[in-house]
Amino acid sequence: MKSDHSTGGRPNMRGHVPSDPSGFTQTQSPHENTTSSGSEQLSIPNPVRQQLHSQPFGMTSGSEDEDLLNAIKSHKAAMKRRFDGVNEGHVEAKEKVLFNKIYTELYITEGQSEDVNREHEVQQLAKSHQRQSHDTPISVNDIFKSSDGQRRHIKTVMTKGIAGIGKTVSVQKFILDWADGKANQDIDFIFVLPFRELNLVQHTKYSFHMVLEAFYPELEDPHMYENCTVLFILDGLDESRLEVDFSSDDEEPFDVSTKAPVGKLIENLIWGKLLPSALVWITSRPAVAGQIPAKYINQMTEIRGFNDEQKEEYFKKKIPDPDQARSIITHIRTSKSLFIMCHIPLFCWITATVLQDLLLRGVEEIPKTMTEMFSHFLLILTNFQRQKYPPESQGTQWDPQDIIVKLAKLAFTQLMKGNILFYEKDLEECGIKVREASVYSGICTDIFKEELVINQKKIYCFVHLSIQEFLAAYFVFHSFVNQEEFESEDEESSHDEENSEEEETQEDEDSEDEEDSDDIDTHWAFFFGFMFEDDSSDEGSENEDMSGVEDKASEDKASEDEEPPEDEDTSEDEATSEDEYEDTSEDEDVSEDEDEVVGNLDQPFKAGKLNHLLKRAVKESMLCKNGKLDLFLRFLLGISLESNQKLLEGLLGQTVCSSESIEKTIQYIKKTLSKQHRSTKRCLNLLLCLLELKDSSLQKDMEQYMRSGQKLSPEQCSTLAYILLASEDIQDEFDLNKYNTTLEGNNRLVTAVRGCRKAKLSGCLLSSDGFESVTFALQSKNSYLRELDLSYINLKYFDFCNLFRALYHRDCKVETLRLVSSCFTADSCVPLAVYKPSCVRDLDLSCNDLDSGMKTLSKWLTHINCKLEILRLASCSLTSRSYKTIKSTLQSENSILKELDLSFNDLLDSGVMMLSDGLDHPNCKLKTLRLVSCNITGESCGRFASVLQSRHSQLRVLDLSNNDLKDFGVKLLSVALGHCKLETLRLSGCCISDEGCEALASALTSPSCTLKELDLSYNHSGDKSMDLLKKYKLKRLSFAYNGPDMLKTGPQKYARELTLDPNTAHVGLSLSEGNRKVTAARKKMPYPEHPERFQHVPQVLCTDGLCGRCYWEVNWSDCNTIEDVRGAIGVAYKCLQRKGISTSTMLGLNDMSWSLCIGYIGDDGDGDGDGGMDGFNIFGSKVVSPKSIRSKRLGVYLDWPAGTLSFFSIFPDKRTHLHTIYATFTDPVYPGFMFLMPDFSLTLTKKEA
């Protein structure tokens, strides 16, 4: 809430100040309360007490010491009277609410946010809301204290925050706690100097003491505060029009008696030349905070508004009825967009006001968009004022609608100029007389304020920028519907049908009557003060009636650089960091003079169609550099909805049928979004507009726009995250890989995970802050997240600690967690075992080295609170000790595991024996077991058969693919099929011939056989055995890819002969031996230019794209050992970029390719050649130390349908698994190779006979 006035009552400058119109006369503000409560107990700070004994102030008598003590007491009492109240809603000034009764702690953080100065404030709201997830809050009373553990002196503090976020209230809280003796008792005096009041004396020279005395007339002796600890609060830098220059090298002495312009005084106060020991606290909106150089700011803080808990606390304090407060909190939580917007304290107040009224009237459907909420608020206001100030009691000329329209006109006119403060001249221009202004501010206290400041000067403002923007939009729509009659939508439809063919070919406008187009241009030209070229300009037609407006716009453009009059507020845009807007569209030839309103706004508008009006608004918003029309556009579109028109019918006077125009506008917005070379920031606001228009296809349209490939800046990612969170449609999946942005952009986008059911973050770069945002989302009451994929992210131990702590939180609902190749180690098992998250049902820890951690992991798996049902441990380097632990886990009465995946581990036959003991136990509840590529032989099948026939076995799915079971093992297994509950058996790639198939067919003849699915693909079965198996009506039977090669052991059965594609080879790579060998040369090869050639990265791809199962081997040569190799081996889509040196072109460092990177350029001092990157994951690819490979011969196995890419070290007697990448392949992949150093070669080995 804003306090009832900026800093309390203001006395005027005293007798020695000039009495001319720009000076001051001595009177007292009518707001000043001169009485003091006799019960007030004011605390005197210890430093002053000590100083009274030592007399450091140069005083010579005890009476003078007593004078100082009394002055401090008097000053504290006066400050308490000024700041102890808050005007909320309809209460009169004398009825103001006690501050501490309504005050709710705000979320304030130390530090500043990157790029925050260049965003619209509602977009900053989205960013500040998400950043709360990982920022450490500080108390407002501690802003002059160092939080870094160092006892550094903090002289100047800057506090930033968007409009209505609570900057002035924070100042108020600081002062009251100081005056009550609760905090900061080392400060003797606090003086508040609002910039909006300092503006009024900027052109006359005064001494600092004269200025200070004008605000605080009790300070008659300048020496009283010179030697005390004093804090000056400069409130509202964004409202300043003072001239300051921090680049000056002026070394002249400066004290409180030196006369200078007020801007110079403030400059020297901040600089430290004036009162160098004084503390200074500056508050500002982010847009202009950069006006003061960072070197003069010792501590930067930012007010983020309310976090989720503080929102609820506010409503409980604001609404005295606990049941009603709880009901309102529940209502707000049902709308994601409103709950986010309640981050702003002022919006909380509006929301509470509206919902209290709706609940009182029994209205069940609550507002869900900003336009709906503000519309209800405006209606409540006007209804209240009609009841309190009946028109008959105010005279025949008083009309609530007339007041709103005039205020709306003021709002629009000043919004176009960029002003948030208005003076009498501004009001008169909009038909508001000075006497009326006081009446308006009394009647419309909820939206419009009049303040009496220095020299009894009156200034006016809306209580919040968003209210000004809403009223501006209301004014435009009101003006539109209350002019001459418009064509009906039916007439418009029939007219459109005649021009349907033209409509499909025209880019920017529907094919409609040319005269109407010109008329709507006229309409908008008066609004925005510049001439647009009409839609038929390519046909040679021009709007001649607007020449006068063009001339006027040119005159205004020429006068832009003139000094603004004293009473006019400068444009906020002048203080705002400008964003570059790159307008490359050929159909928008618009004057860039945005800051002056031209023409007579009262001139009658010609008839025009609503969709023209809305399209023009979209265009002008797109052209606006700093986004000042963004929220205005959203409100205008929202008001045009028929439901909102009906809501505001009493204030609009007339309404129009808009459904067809709205649909056309939605399509126009989507068309605009689909065009290239649009400002991404402006396009993001168009997505917010679709949200306001309740477009159900918002999520789809947003994803389509994101696929355009434009790189998003961090601040744009903040807005996008807000859109995702505010959308009432819950996303099924949020895939961070879809967005082209930076690390910081990822950190901001990732906050949107709590607005979706599944979050896919695999392979994405996240900092600790970004990861903390994820853990924050897990603990949110409002989170819809059920599935989280953090695979291929290089997490650290403390990341896992935070993750499992969050999963343990009572509000966490995540059931599926994927941590494939995430650097999860034995140490990481400790926090998992400690926190024992009970919400997780499905956990994937594949491709992590877990052998030494299985015992710790088992402590969680066997705990009574563990609800895990699915555990994936594929490619985890497990050994016999792990299988013993797994056996014990399966035998535990607390274990409820139903699915276990141990694929790509060397289980061997010995491991099968241990595992079988667990499977055969009465407590084992396992139903699915996957043991793909576990080096199991037929010898183990006898034990499996025994387990399957056990009365305790609950196995329904068994996958033994890619193990050399052969016919012998299949015969042993077949014995059990007629005596078990198995429903799915996968034996793909198990070296099975007709003999094994016949054994399976025989087993299927048993009436007790429950088998429904049998996979015999990649084996060698003849037609006879296939026909035999087809007799049995299995739901699924697969014989795909049969042939004699499938009887080879190991992955050799899938071997492919490959050749290198010379058209892709980088000029630094030499091909030989029939394009089967590539050498990293030191000279350029004379290759012809080719579009497929890698231009900058020494890489080459093979000629054939691969699908299915494929295996190939390579041999590194021309190097002494594998430890000398620096390169990568992998696969890529054909569309992998060929030009540039970046991750988008390098094999395995993007989402178009996957690789095993052998070694890394750089030296971390341990001599292993990995550059300190061993185990590092990038998009699923992995960096490994050359020492860990140990062989110059490598094998690569691709299982395209299963989405796995495995790498092996090849030795004469064995094959050692190195790493498996899990992915979803959508196109054929091409084997490829990258060289990071010259002078070594790679050869594709020939397929064995």
C-alpha angles and dihedrals in degrees: 000000000000115000116248091265132005098262106345127266118344124214117208131251112283136244099289091057115094114265097215119117092272092050132064143258126208114259134124126253113251088229095059114108109211097186122092128206110246091212094063113119109199120196119226112215119245094236090061092048090053092046091052088062097044095038097219091166095074093250120154104199141043090239090062090051088051089050090058092048091050092046091055092047091048092047093050091049091050092048091049092052091050097048108031096094142062126199109223121184119311100357119122121241091256089051096052117150118251108258098230091050093062102024116117121189112259127219107251124174136190117243134031136268126245117249093358092132094068103055135089108257096244087055089049086054089061091051096046090048092055096042091062087079094077108016123102111233124224130200118254087236090059100054092109091051124090114241097190095079093254120116093228121157114248112201104161127036127186117202117193130192141146121260113293094010094118110268096137092041089053089053088050092050092049092051096046094049088049093048091048091052093245099119146005095024090162087076115086102186134019120195123186117207112182114206092219088065096040087057090069094064099037099115099054128073117242136160117250091247090054091053092045092048090054090060096036110027092178089075100088097149114061090198089061092080102021093085097035130086103267132182121202115198112202102194123198108012087177088067094052123118093173118128110239129170118190093177093072119114094206107153097180114130115259128197139160092276097052111109119224140134111295091247089058091050093053091044092055092044091056091040091055098238091109113060093345094193094053122109118234127201118188124190122196146156109255096249094074103025089104092067088088111064114245092237089070093053116081096183131020119202133177131206111221098181120227126350118211095275093046091052090059091045090054094053091048090053095041096049113054095198106081093202092051091046091053091047092052092048089052091049092051093049090057090065113059094193094052093044090054093047090053084074084089110075092217091053088051088057092049091047093049090049093051098043093046089056095045094048090048089054093045095244108160102188109077126202112268103182132057092246092054092049095048091045092054089046092054091049093050089051095051093044091051092049092048089055096044097038107030111199091239090058092051099046132265093284095061113102125162092212091052090052092050093047093050092047089047090053089051089049093052096043094050093042089059088052092046094241126146097173121060135194134202092274091056091052093049091054088060095048096261114133119215091245090050091051091064090049091049093050089050095047098037099040091144094064109015131048135194117198128192109212140160115343089014086281115161123222127182135204143156113257091244137012092237091058089053090050092048093050090047090056090046090053093053093049093042090052090048098051096041098058128079121332118284132216113265119249088249092058089045092051095050090047090051093051090059089056100039094121092052090047092062094054101043114090107202109021137036111249101264139144110308093220091057089052091054092047093053089049087056090050093052095041089063091049101048102028100235138084123252124202108248124244095255094055091113088061091055100255120134134188102244094178091071098059091103091055090049091053091048091049090052091052091050091048091054092051096050094104096055119114110264117240117262095251096050123090115231119241115273087221092068089064095043123096104248121236116215110244113197108205108188099157114120096210098062114078101165132157111249094219098114102155105069127069110219131195134019110308090197093062111115114259122228120239115281139162123262096232089057090053093049094045091052089051090053091050094050092047089053090053096047108106102208101034095248090144096048100096091034088058092049091052093046092052091045094051090051091064109106092233091057092042088055090049092053096036093119092055098038097052092208135033134201134212102255110166094102093043090049091052090050090049091050090052090047090052091050091049089050090050091052094056120097126237093035121143104265091212093055091046090054089057089053088058088054088051090056087052089054090048090053092237106179093206094060095115093050093046092049092053090048090053092048090054088066085087097231112155113245122221118224093256091050088052088055090056092046091052088052091052091051092049095043095049110106089217111088111228117236092208137012112197112188091193090071093070122082105217146112133274090269089048090054090050091056098040093050091070087076092071093094089063094062138061096227126032117196110193098151114148094004124136112242130170122218088266092054092048090049088055087058093051089047090054091052090060097045118115089216096052118122093188115135103154127042126184115194096160122147093017117128100236124181131218095263089049089059090046090055092043096053092042088056092046088053091055115114093236096051113113102175111135102171123051125178119194100164112167092349098139089262105165139172089278090055090059090067099071089042090055091044099050096033097197108216099194096069115098100163123040127178115193097160122150095026126116100248106149095109092041101054093093091056092044089053090061088067095040091055096043117114092236094053111110097178113143103166124047124177117194101161116156095005098137091246120180136187093286089059093050090054089054092047090051090054091047093053090050093052116109089219095055114100097177110152101170129038129179117193097160121150093024122117094248092155122179092291091058091050090058092055093043091050091058088060094044091052094053120108092234094055111110098176115142102168126043124178119192103164115167096357097141092249119159133202090270090076094055092078090060091047089052090053092051093048092053093049115112088228095056116110096175114142101163126041122177116189097158122154095020118121096241094144123185092303094062094042091055090054091048094047091063091070099047094086093049105045142064096245113142103172127039121177117194100160114157095006098133093253122165134183092289093061092043091054090053090053091048090053091052091052090061090072111104090218093057109119098186114136103164130040125178115197098156120142093029132108110252124153129227093263096057091042091053089048093055093044090064090073113076101235116168089231131016122171128194097159122152098014121172145124092270088066089073091069114106123247124002091319086094087072096046118146130191110231135191129196120248109235091198090066098043117115113238089248092063123082119207123206144151093059093315092302096109129057126190127194099232132192094226135059120262117227094243118158119243113273132171091229094055120109104242103195111006118072097238139129134192131207123251099242128070112219134218130161118031116331136168131191138166133214133194124212111216142170088054129099095230138352087261089075093058121105112177148087136255123196147097135284142186115254089246093067107135115260102194130068137026106265141103089273090068102037122094111257098003098098141039092268096065143032129204151157107241111210110208125334136239109261138051126251092183100254095095096230094119097235096110089229090298100106109143093010113150126212118176090331094311117117137212113221132184114253087228091063091056097054094180131079089211116079133183127208123200120192121193097182098181092048092045098235132133114187131189127204138186108229120217128173093258105025149020118231120204113233108173143336124211119207116208143143108247116204102172136031112285127221122216109241143179134208127197121208095180134030132239102056135089142215126210129196106227121228122253113263116246 
